[in-house]
């Protein structure tokens, strides 16, 4: 007797959905069991915002431009796909970053990690903060610990390090990751390790020295952890899609809603066609998942809809080296909100990873957006591009016209992990328990990076596998 193949549908072909589908396929292949697996993606191309463009010898990343090895599922999946030899790290000679303040680039002190220093001397020698600001920050080990409740990131940094540290160091570094105001972000949902340092060591500084002291020679971040594939971030998406195959992958297929009928799941496509499944994984952004589940569970939809998103955009600018009179000897820079500029940060792409630009040329990747400045959203592409290039030209001494530019906008790019975010995620998970055979995943829950999305997709797949294994085996 042979088991009937379970019918599983994954909705969403971004990083999360591709990882979920791959996990499901691998499980059933290893178990030597049949499965009827489909992945539906509404856009023409899988991977969604993870996109690499090859143009005139340059490699442009329009979305995520790397991932970190500290979160293991990025590297782990690359190895499973046979891409381990294509992983490359940052160029050692450029492992430093800067913060723009008052018309100058200030190097981020060696051993500084997001919101606190692990080394005292480089921090005190740095010119970014005033001496009163430095002294206030160095008092951090004397600040009493706070009860371990959720608080905003701004509240935590202000309480432990002072306002100046928040304004000129923590805010721009964190905005470069989340595109959010630290006054809104939940510390517990974004950087719980700092809460743990306060609890364990009574001090963030002591915690950083204990945990990262041996890896703190690079400024601003532990750049040895940053990885990319030689062919760009899209290489991971394309490899996943190719291995899944066209019989599983369907692009350009939107989903209107899901519902229960006759003991099965029904997936209603945008064209009205109905697919039937034993299990469904929704791997969509929270705002896109909301209408899909609204008829099934309005309370679940309301929780998803309440997760705010911030807009973002990237502008890649290709230049000749000879047209830049003040090149940056580092990976890039961030700009504090108090500077009131359009650009939040910029990467010198050819300094970060090899093979991104031809010899004698520079590729800049400017990032803008977040919740601090949304006026740019209403500007035409030509105007927005000109304004960004103008700021970069002033700061880097760009005299010639760019060879080309590429602008990519995302109106709802970055989920905002506000204070209370984890409680909302728990409520969403509790609602999902009412719908056996349904799982959800995305960057709206526990992390926004590529490894976070991979792990979320795999976890959602595992939940469906467990559900199917609990059902009475069907035989034919």
TAKAGI-V924098 format. One line per field, one symbol per residue. ss: DSSP state (H for helix, E for strand, L for the rest). phi: phi as a letter, one per 20 degrees, with the letter a starting at -180 (. if undefined). burial: I if it has 9 or more other ideal C-beta (glycine too) atoms within 8 Angstrom, else O. Layout:
ss=???
phi=???
burial=???
//
This chain:
ss=LLELLEEEEEELLLHHHHHHHHHHHHHHHHLLLLEEEEEEELLLLLLLLLLEEEELLEEEELLLLLEELLLLHHHHHHHHLLLHHHEEELLHHHLLEEEEELLEEEELLELEELLEELLHHHHHHLLLLLHHHHHHHHLHHHLLLLLLLLLEHHHHHHHHHLHHHHHHHHHHHHHHHHLLLLLLEEHHHHLHHHHHHHHHHLLHHHHHHHHHHHHLLLELLLHHHEEEELLLLHHHHHHHHHHHLLLLEEELLLEEEEEEELLEEEEEELLLLEEEELEEEELLLHHHHHHHHLLLLHHHHHHHHLLLEEEEEEEEEEEEHHHELLLLLLLEEEELHHHLLLLLEEEEHHHHLLLLLLLLEEEEEEEEELLLLLHHHHLLHHHHHHHHHHHHHHHHLELLLLLEEEEEEEEEEEELLELLHHHHHHHHHHHHLLLLLEEELLLLLLLLLHHHHHHHHHHHHHHHHHHHHHLLLLEL
phi=.dffffeccddodegfffffffffffffffelcfbddccdcfefcfnlfebddeblnddddecgdabdffeffffffgffemdgfefcdffgfdfbccceblncedffggnecmbbedcffgffffefdffffffffffgfefffdgfdfbffffffffecofffffdcfgfffffedmcfffdfeffedcffffffffedmafgfffffecgfcdfeenaeffeecbegenffgffffgffffnffdecemceceacbeblmceddeffenfdddbebcdedcggfffgffdfffbgffffffffefcdfbbccececegfedecfeeafrbccfgffldffeabdeffefcfmebffncccdcedbpmefbdfffeefgffffffffffffffdmedefffaccdcdcfcedfeefgnffffffffffffffcgndccbrfeddrdfgffffffffffffffffffffffgecc
burial=OOIOOIIIIIIIIIIIIIIIIIIIIIIIOOOOOOIOIIIIIIOOOIIIIIIIIOIOOIIIIIIIIIIIIOIOIIIOIIIOIOIOOIIIOIIOOIIIIIIIIOOOIIIIIIIIIIIIIIIOOIIOOIOIIOOOIIOIIIIIOOIOOIOOOIIIIIIIIIOIIIOIIIIIIIIIIIIIOIIIIIOIIIIIIIIIOIIIIIOOIOIIIIIIIOOIIOOIOIIIIIIIIIIIIOOIIIIIIIIIIOOIOOOIIIIOIOIIIIIOOOOIIIIIIOOOOOIOIIIIIIIIIIIIIIIIIIOIIOOIIOIIIOIOIIIIIIIIIIIIIOIIOOIIOIIIIIIIIOOOOOIIIIIIIIIIIOOIIOOOIIIIIIIIIIIOIOOIOOIOOOOIIOIIIOIIIOIIOIOOOIOOIIIIOIOOIIIIIIIOIIOIIOIIOOIIOOIOIIIIIIIOIOIIIIIIIIIIIIIIIIIIIOIIOOOOOOOO
//
